[in-house]
Amino acid sequence: MKRIAGAVAALGLLMGAAHAQSQPNLSLIVGFAPGGSADSIARIIGARLQEKTGRNVITENRPGAGANIATKAVVQAAPDGNMLLVTTAALPINETLYRNKTFVGASLRPIAVVATTPEVFAIGKTDPAKDLAEFVANQKDREIIFATAGIGTGSHIAGEYFFKFIMKANPKHIPFRGGPDATAALMGGHVPMVVSSLSGFASQVANGDIRGLAIAADERNAVVGQVPTFKEAGYPGFTSLSWVGFFAPPATPPALIATLNKQIDDISREPAISAKLRTIGFDPMYGDVAATEAFMTKEYAEWKRRVEALELKVD
């Protein structure tokens, strides 16, 4: 009997391995360089997805053109669930920012948005300003110089929109090649302020290497609990989030979208995964396909409003 049981178990393992090998690879296409938030989360979710499904999951970085290279590749991919886009708020931003694209990013099918991270406005630790209003008041002619990871990013748009339309100040944007460069410039005293998603410099804010003046979320964040919300800072109603989500090619069947959503959403709810996301400055986000689609509808509308208000465009 033991020999029979052993043979059955071995046969089961062989069948499982054969089934895994028979499935095509799942490619997660990331529009940013390795090491960034989208890349990190793609690899965290992808590794767990491979463990749960037995399917070979490959994370592939295709940076460039503000993530449009990767987006275009997935828009044009077969709608069979074998290639997915992992991206950020760059997706709805680019839909309005880039005027002459040869594809429609909004045609992608939302699967799941798994994590969000709020924008934080931060200054050097020796700056005398006690709060955001005092920082603005201290700037000559109310000209606000702020740095971000680049032109057309969510941080750039959030910062310029807030200073221009809410504070009625004169923003001057200094773009850097990436978040680490902008943060280094702030710590070195070369720029007075950086606007970044929390995930971009969570450890520096938490450690007090730089001072967060306000966080663009409805509630304070546990990682940087000392940073007040914009509402607490006297500017209610201003929120701005970046996020990381998974998207499928247009015409991907609804049943396949639902299956992928269930797999990814279940993973994002796992305590170990949630903990990993929080340690890099993200809040886990959960939801079915309908909730994800509703979230993206709002995102497209809000980023369109801000980009058009600022009259930003890339040809």
Contacts in CASP RR format, 6 or more apart in sequence:
PFRMAT RR
TARGET T0000
AUTHOR 0000-0000-0000
METHOD contacts of the structure
MODEL  1
MKRIAGAVAALGLLMGAAHAQSQPNLSLIVGFAPGGSADSIARIIGARLQ
EKTGRNVITENRPGAGANIATKAVVQAAPDGNMLLVTTAALPINETLYRN
KTFVGASLRPIAVVATTPEVFAIGKTDPAKDLAEFVANQKDREIIFATAG
IGTGSHIAGEYFFKFIMKANPKHIPFRGGPDATAALMGGHVPMVVSSLSG
FASQVANGDIRGLAIAADERNAVVGQVPTFKEAGYPGFTSLSWVGFFAPP
ATPPALIATLNKQIDDISREPAISAKLRTIGFDPMYGDVAATEAFMTKEY
AEWKRRVEALELKVD
20 54 0 8 1.000
20 55 0 8 1.000
20 56 0 8 1.000
23 53 0 8 1.000
23 54 0 8 1.000
23 55 0 8 1.000
23 56 0 8 1.000
24 82 0 8 1.000
25 55 0 8 1.000
25 56 0 8 1.000
25 57 0 8 1.000
25 58 0 8 1.000
25 82 0 8 1.000
26 49 0 8 1.000
26 55 0 8 1.000
26 56 0 8 1.000
26 57 0 8 1.000
26 58 0 8 1.000
26 81 0 8 1.000
26 82 0 8 1.000
26 83 0 8 1.000
26 84 0 8 1.000
27 58 0 8 1.000
27 60 0 8 1.000
27 82 0 8 1.000
27 83 0 8 1.000
27 84 0 8 1.000
28 42 0 8 1.000
28 46 0 8 1.000
28 57 0 8 1.000
28 58 0 8 1.000
28 59 0 8 1.000
28 60 0 8 1.000
28 84 0 8 1.000
28 86 0 8 1.000
28 246 0 8 1.000
29 60 0 8 1.000
29 62 0 8 1.000
29 70 0 8 1.000
29 73 0 8 1.000
29 74 0 8 1.000
29 83 0 8 1.000
29 84 0 8 1.000
29 85 0 8 1.000
29 86 0 8 1.000
30 38 0 8 1.000
30 39 0 8 1.000
30 42 0 8 1.000
30 59 0 8 1.000
30 60 0 8 1.000
30 61 0 8 1.000
30 62 0 8 1.000
30 63 0 8 1.000
30 70 0 8 1.000
30 86 0 8 1.000
30 87 0 8 1.000
31 38 0 8 1.000
31 61 0 8 1.000
31 62 0 8 1.000
31 63 0 8 1.000
31 64 0 8 1.000
31 66 0 8 1.000
31 67 0 8 1.000
31 69 0 8 1.000
31 70 0 8 1.000
31 71 0 8 1.000
31 85 0 8 1.000
31 86 0 8 1.000
31 87 0 8 1.000
31 90 0 8 1.000
32 38 0 8 1.000
32 39 0 8 1.000
32 61 0 8 1.000
32 63 0 8 1.000
32 67 0 8 1.000
32 88 0 8 1.000
33 39 0 8 1.000
33 61 0 8 1.000
33 63 0 8 1.000
34 61 0 8 1.000
37 88 0 8 1.000
37 117 0 8 1.000
37 197 0 8 1.000
37 199 0 8 1.000
37 200 0 8 1.000
37 242 0 8 1.000
37 244 0 8 1.000
37 280 0 8 1.000
37 282 0 8 1.000
38 86 0 8 1.000
38 87 0 8 1.000
38 88 0 8 1.000
38 244 0 8 1.000
39 59 0 8 1.000
39 61 0 8 1.000
39 86 0 8 1.000
40 280 0 8 1.000
41 86 0 8 1.000
41 114 0 8 1.000
41 115 0 8 1.000
41 244 0 8 1.000
41 245 0 8 1.000
41 277 0 8 1.000
41 280 0 8 1.000
41 282 0 8 1.000
42 59 0 8 1.000
42 86 0 8 1.000
42 244 0 8 1.000
43 59 0 8 1.000
44 273 0 8 1.000
44 276 0 8 1.000
44 277 0 8 1.000
45 114 0 8 1.000
45 246 0 8 1.000
45 264 0 8 1.000
45 267 0 8 1.000
45 268 0 8 1.000
45 273 0 8 1.000
46 57 0 8 1.000
46 59 0 8 1.000
47 57 0 8 1.000
48 267 0 8 1.000
48 270 0 8 1.000
48 273 0 8 1.000
49 55 0 8 1.000
49 57 0 8 1.000
49 263 0 8 1.000
49 264 0 8 1.000
49 267 0 8 1.000
50 56 0 8 1.000
50 57 0 8 1.000
52 263 0 8 1.000
52 266 0 8 1.000
52 267 0 8 1.000
53 263 0 8 1.000
59 86 0 8 1.000
62 69 0 8 1.000
62 70 0 8 1.000
62 73 0 8 1.000
63 69 0 8 1.000
63 70 0 8 1.000
64 70 0 8 1.000
66 90 0 8 1.000
66 94 0 8 1.000
67 87 0 8 1.000
67 88 0 8 1.000
67 90 0 8 1.000
67 91 0 8 1.000
67 94 0 8 1.000
68 94 0 8 1.000
68 98 0 8 1.000
68 101 0 8 1.000
70 85 0 8 1.000
70 87 0 8 1.000
71 85 0 8 1.000
71 87 0 8 1.000
71 91 0 8 1.000
71 94 0 8 1.000
71 103 0 8 1.000
71 105 0 8 1.000
71 108 0 8 1.000
72 101 0 8 1.000
72 102 0 8 1.000
72 103 0 8 1.000
73 83 0 8 1.000
73 85 0 8 1.000
74 83 0 8 1.000
74 84 0 8 1.000
74 85 0 8 1.000
74 108 0 8 1.000
74 247 0 8 1.000
74 248 0 8 1.000
74 249 0 8 1.000
75 103 0 8 1.000
75 104 0 8 1.000
75 105 0 8 1.000
75 107 0 8 1.000
75 108 0 8 1.000
75 249 0 8 1.000
75 250 0 8 1.000
76 103 0 8 1.000
76 249 0 8 1.000
77 83 0 8 1.000
77 249 0 8 1.000
78 249 0 8 1.000
79 248 0 8 1.000
79 249 0 8 1.000
79 250 0 8 1.000
79 251 0 8 1.000
79 252 0 8 1.000
79 253 0 8 1.000
80 252 0 8 1.000
80 256 0 8 1.000
81 248 0 8 1.000
81 249 0 8 1.000
81 252 0 8 1.000
81 256 0 8 1.000
81 260 0 8 1.000
83 249 0 8 1.000
84 111 0 8 1.000
84 246 0 8 1.000
84 247 0 8 1.000
84 248 0 8 1.000
84 260 0 8 1.000
85 91 0 8 1.000
85 108 0 8 1.000
85 246 0 8 1.000
85 247 0 8 1.000
85 248 0 8 1.000
86 244 0 8 1.000
86 245 0 8 1.000
86 246 0 8 1.000
86 247 0 8 1.000
87 244 0 8 1.000
87 245 0 8 1.000
87 247 0 8 1.000
88 242 0 8 1.000
88 243 0 8 1.000
88 244 0 8 1.000
88 245 0 8 1.000
89 154 0 8 1.000
89 241 0 8 1.000
89 242 0 8 1.000
89 243 0 8 1.000
89 299 0 8 1.000
89 303 0 8 1.000
90 153 0 8 1.000
90 154 0 8 1.000
91 105 0 8 1.000
91 108 0 8 1.000
91 247 0 8 1.000
92 106 0 8 1.000
92 296 0 8 1.000
92 299 0 8 1.000
92 300 0 8 1.000
92 302 0 8 1.000
92 303 0 8 1.000
92 304 0 8 1.000
93 152 0 8 1.000
93 153 0 8 1.000
93 154 0 8 1.000
93 157 0 8 1.000
93 303 0 8 1.000
93 307 0 8 1.000
94 101 0 8 1.000
94 105 0 8 1.000
95 104 0 8 1.000
95 105 0 8 1.000
95 106 0 8 1.000
95 300 0 8 1.000
95 303 0 8 1.000
95 304 0 8 1.000
96 303 0 8 1.000
96 304 0 8 1.000
96 307 0 8 1.000
96 308 0 8 1.000
97 152 0 8 1.000
97 307 0 8 1.000
97 312 0 8 1.000
97 313 0 8 1.000
97 314 0 8 1.000
98 313 0 8 1.000
98 314 0 8 1.000
98 315 0 8 1.000
99 313 0 8 1.000
99 314 0 8 1.000
99 315 0 8 1.000
100 315 0 8 1.000
106 300 0 8 1.000
107 250 0 8 1.000
108 247 0 8 1.000
108 248 0 8 1.000
108 249 0 8 1.000
108 250 0 8 1.000
109 247 0 8 1.000
109 248 0 8 1.000
109 249 0 8 1.000
109 250 0 8 1.000
109 252 0 8 1.000
109 257 0 8 1.000
110 245 0 8 1.000
110 247 0 8 1.000
110 289 0 8 1.000
110 292 0 8 1.000
110 293 0 8 1.000
110 295 0 8 1.000
110 296 0 8 1.000
111 245 0 8 1.000
111 246 0 8 1.000
111 247 0 8 1.000
111 248 0 8 1.000
111 257 0 8 1.000
111 260 0 8 1.000
111 261 0 8 1.000
111 264 0 8 1.000
111 289 0 8 1.000
111 292 0 8 1.000
112 245 0 8 1.000
112 246 0 8 1.000
112 260 0 8 1.000
112 261 0 8 1.000
112 264 0 8 1.000
112 265 0 8 1.000
112 268 0 8 1.000
112 287 0 8 1.000
112 292 0 8 1.000
113 243 0 8 1.000
113 244 0 8 1.000
113 245 0 8 1.000
113 246 0 8 1.000
113 285 0 8 1.000
113 292 0 8 1.000
113 295 0 8 1.000
113 296 0 8 1.000
114 244 0 8 1.000
114 245 0 8 1.000
114 246 0 8 1.000
114 264 0 8 1.000
114 265 0 8 1.000
114 268 0 8 1.000
114 277 0 8 1.000
114 284 0 8 1.000
114 285 0 8 1.000
115 243 0 8 1.000
115 244 0 8 1.000
115 245 0 8 1.000
115 268 0 8 1.000
115 277 0 8 1.000
115 282 0 8 1.000
115 283 0 8 1.000
115 284 0 8 1.000
115 285 0 8 1.000
116 241 0 8 1.000
116 242 0 8 1.000
116 243 0 8 1.000
116 282 0 8 1.000
116 283 0 8 1.000
116 285 0 8 1.000
117 197 0 8 1.000
117 198 0 8 1.000
117 199 0 8 1.000
117 200 0 8 1.000
117 241 0 8 1.000
117 242 0 8 1.000
117 243 0 8 1.000
117 281 0 8 1.000
117 282 0 8 1.000
117 283 0 8 1.000
118 197 0 8 1.000
118 198 0 8 1.000
118 215 0 8 1.000
118 216 0 8 1.000
118 217 0 8 1.000
118 221 0 8 1.000
118 239 0 8 1.000
118 240 0 8 1.000
118 241 0 8 1.000
118 242 0 8 1.000
119 154 0 8 1.000
119 155 0 8 1.000
119 158 0 8 1.000
119 159 0 8 1.000
119 195 0 8 1.000
119 196 0 8 1.000
119 197 0 8 1.000
119 198 0 8 1.000
119 215 0 8 1.000
119 216 0 8 1.000
119 240 0 8 1.000
119 241 0 8 1.000
119 242 0 8 1.000
120 195 0 8 1.000
120 196 0 8 1.000
120 197 0 8 1.000
120 198 0 8 1.000
120 201 0 8 1.000
120 205 0 8 1.000
120 212 0 8 1.000
120 214 0 8 1.000
120 215 0 8 1.000
120 216 0 8 1.000
120 224 0 8 1.000
120 227 0 8 1.000
121 132 0 8 1.000
121 146 0 8 1.000
121 159 0 8 1.000
121 162 0 8 1.000
121 193 0 8 1.000
121 194 0 8 1.000
121 195 0 8 1.000
121 212 0 8 1.000
121 213 0 8 1.000
121 214 0 8 1.000
121 216 0 8 1.000
122 186 0 8 1.000
122 193 0 8 1.000
122 194 0 8 1.000
122 195 0 8 1.000
122 196 0 8 1.000
122 201 0 8 1.000
122 205 0 8 1.000
122 210 0 8 1.000
122 211 0 8 1.000
122 212 0 8 1.000
122 213 0 8 1.000
123 129 0 8 1.000
123 135 0 8 1.000
123 186 0 8 1.000
123 192 0 8 1.000
123 193 0 8 1.000
123 210 0 8 1.000
123 211 0 8 1.000
123 212 0 8 1.000
123 213 0 8 1.000
124 186 0 8 1.000
124 187 0 8 1.000
124 189 0 8 1.000
124 192 0 8 1.000
124 210 0 8 1.000
124 211 0 8 1.000
125 208 0 8 1.000
125 209 0 8 1.000
125 210 0 8 1.000
125 211 0 8 1.000
127 135 0 8 1.000
127 192 0 8 1.000
127 211 0 8 1.000
128 138 0 8 1.000
129 135 0 8 1.000
129 138 0 8 1.000
129 213 0 8 1.000
131 213 0 8 1.000
131 228 0 8 1.000
131 233 0 8 1.000
132 213 0 8 1.000
132 214 0 8 1.000
132 230 0 8 1.000
132 233 0 8 1.000
132 234 0 8 1.000
132 235 0 8 1.000
133 233 0 8 1.000
133 234 0 8 1.000
135 192 0 8 1.000
135 193 0 8 1.000
135 213 0 8 1.000
136 142 0 8 1.000
136 144 0 8 1.000
136 163 0 8 1.000
136 167 0 8 1.000
136 169 0 8 1.000
139 145 0 8 1.000
139 169 0 8 1.000
139 192 0 8 1.000
141 170 0 8 1.000
142 167 0 8 1.000
142 168 0 8 1.000
142 169 0 8 1.000
142 170 0 8 1.000
143 169 0 8 1.000
143 170 0 8 1.000
143 171 0 8 1.000
143 172 0 8 1.000
144 163 0 8 1.000
144 167 0 8 1.000
144 169 0 8 1.000
144 170 0 8 1.000
144 171 0 8 1.000
144 172 0 8 1.000
144 193 0 8 1.000
145 172 0 8 1.000
145 174 0 8 1.000
145 191 0 8 1.000
145 192 0 8 1.000
145 193 0 8 1.000
146 159 0 8 1.000
146 163 0 8 1.000
146 171 0 8 1.000
146 172 0 8 1.000
146 173 0 8 1.000
146 174 0 8 1.000
146 191 0 8 1.000
146 192 0 8 1.000
146 193 0 8 1.000
146 194 0 8 1.000
146 195 0 8 1.000
147 173 0 8 1.000
147 174 0 8 1.000
147 175 0 8 1.000
147 176 0 8 1.000
147 182 0 8 1.000
147 185 0 8 1.000
147 186 0 8 1.000
147 191 0 8 1.000
147 193 0 8 1.000
147 194 0 8 1.000
147 195 0 8 1.000
148 154 0 8 1.000
148 155 0 8 1.000
148 156 0 8 1.000
148 159 0 8 1.000
148 173 0 8 1.000
148 174 0 8 1.000
148 175 0 8 1.000
148 176 0 8 1.000
148 179 0 8 1.000
148 182 0 8 1.000
148 194 0 8 1.000
148 195 0 8 1.000
148 196 0 8 1.000
149 155 0 8 1.000
149 156 0 8 1.000
149 175 0 8 1.000
149 176 0 8 1.000
149 177 0 8 1.000
149 178 0 8 1.000
149 179 0 8 1.000
149 181 0 8 1.000
149 182 0 8 1.000
149 196 0 8 1.000
150 156 0 8 1.000
150 175 0 8 1.000
150 176 0 8 1.000
150 177 0 8 1.000
150 178 0 8 1.000
150 182 0 8 1.000
151 173 0 8 1.000
151 175 0 8 1.000
151 314 0 8 1.000
152 312 0 8 1.000
152 314 0 8 1.000
154 197 0 8 1.000
154 240 0 8 1.000
154 242 0 8 1.000
154 303 0 8 1.000
155 195 0 8 1.000
155 196 0 8 1.000
155 197 0 8 1.000
155 242 0 8 1.000
156 173 0 8 1.000
156 175 0 8 1.000
156 195 0 8 1.000
157 303 0 8 1.000
157 306 0 8 1.000
157 307 0 8 1.000
157 310 0 8 1.000
157 312 0 8 1.000
158 195 0 8 1.000
158 216 0 8 1.000
158 240 0 8 1.000
158 306 0 8 1.000
159 171 0 8 1.000
159 173 0 8 1.000
159 195 0 8 1.000
159 240 0 8 1.000
160 171 0 8 1.000
160 173 0 8 1.000
160 310 0 8 1.000
161 306 0 8 1.000
161 309 0 8 1.000
161 310 0 8 1.000
162 235 0 8 1.000
162 238 0 8 1.000
162 240 0 8 1.000
163 169 0 8 1.000
163 170 0 8 1.000
163 171 0 8 1.000
164 170 0 8 1.000
164 171 0 8 1.000
164 310 0 8 1.000
165 309 0 8 1.000
166 235 0 8 1.000
166 238 0 8 1.000
167 235 0 8 1.000
174 182 0 8 1.000
174 185 0 8 1.000
174 191 0 8 1.000
176 182 0 8 1.000
176 185 0 8 1.000
179 194 0 8 1.000
179 196 0 8 1.000
179 200 0 8 1.000
179 201 0 8 1.000
182 191 0 8 1.000
182 194 0 8 1.000
182 196 0 8 1.000
183 194 0 8 1.000
183 196 0 8 1.000
183 200 0 8 1.000
183 201 0 8 1.000
183 204 0 8 1.000
183 210 0 8 1.000
185 191 0 8 1.000
185 194 0 8 1.000
186 192 0 8 1.000
186 193 0 8 1.000
186 194 0 8 1.000
186 210 0 8 1.000
187 204 0 8 1.000
187 209 0 8 1.000
187 210 0 8 1.000
194 201 0 8 1.000
194 210 0 8 1.000
197 242 0 8 1.000
198 205 0 8 1.000
198 215 0 8 1.000
198 221 0 8 1.000
198 223 0 8 1.000
198 224 0 8 1.000
198 281 0 8 1.000
198 282 0 8 1.000
199 242 0 8 1.000
199 280 0 8 1.000
199 281 0 8 1.000
199 282 0 8 1.000
200 281 0 8 1.000
201 210 0 8 1.000
202 223 0 8 1.000
202 224 0 8 1.000
202 280 0 8 1.000
202 281 0 8 1.000
204 210 0 8 1.000
205 211 0 8 1.000
205 212 0 8 1.000
205 224 0 8 1.000
205 227 0 8 1.000
206 223 0 8 1.000
206 224 0 8 1.000
212 224 0 8 1.000
212 226 0 8 1.000
212 227 0 8 1.000
213 227 0 8 1.000
213 228 0 8 1.000
213 233 0 8 1.000
214 227 0 8 1.000
214 228 0 8 1.000
214 229 0 8 1.000
214 230 0 8 1.000
214 232 0 8 1.000
214 233 0 8 1.000
214 235 0 8 1.000
215 221 0 8 1.000
215 224 0 8 1.000
215 227 0 8 1.000
215 228 0 8 1.000
215 229 0 8 1.000
215 230 0 8 1.000
216 229 0 8 1.000
216 230 0 8 1.000
216 238 0 8 1.000
216 239 0 8 1.000
216 240 0 8 1.000
216 241 0 8 1.000
217 229 0 8 1.000
217 239 0 8 1.000
217 241 0 8 1.000
218 229 0 8 1.000
218 231 0 8 1.000
218 239 0 8 1.000
219 229 0 8 1.000
220 227 0 8 1.000
220 228 0 8 1.000
220 229 0 8 1.000
220 232 0 8 1.000
221 227 0 8 1.000
221 281 0 8 1.000
221 283 0 8 1.000
222 278 0 8 1.000
223 278 0 8 1.000
223 279 0 8 1.000
223 281 0 8 1.000
230 236 0 8 1.000
230 237 0 8 1.000
230 238 0 8 1.000
230 239 0 8 1.000
231 237 0 8 1.000
231 238 0 8 1.000
243 285 0 8 1.000
244 282 0 8 1.000
246 260 0 8 1.000
246 264 0 8 1.000
248 256 0 8 1.000
248 257 0 8 1.000
248 260 0 8 1.000
254 289 0 8 1.000
257 289 0 8 1.000
258 288 0 8 1.000
258 289 0 8 1.000
261 287 0 8 1.000
261 288 0 8 1.000
261 289 0 8 1.000
261 292 0 8 1.000
265 286 0 8 1.000
265 287 0 8 1.000
265 288 0 8 1.000
267 273 0 8 1.000
268 274 0 8 1.000
268 277 0 8 1.000
268 284 0 8 1.000
268 285 0 8 1.000
268 286 0 8 1.000
269 284 0 8 1.000
269 286 0 8 1.000
273 284 0 8 1.000
274 284 0 8 1.000
277 283 0 8 1.000
277 284 0 8 1.000
278 284 0 8 1.000
307 313 0 8 1.000
END
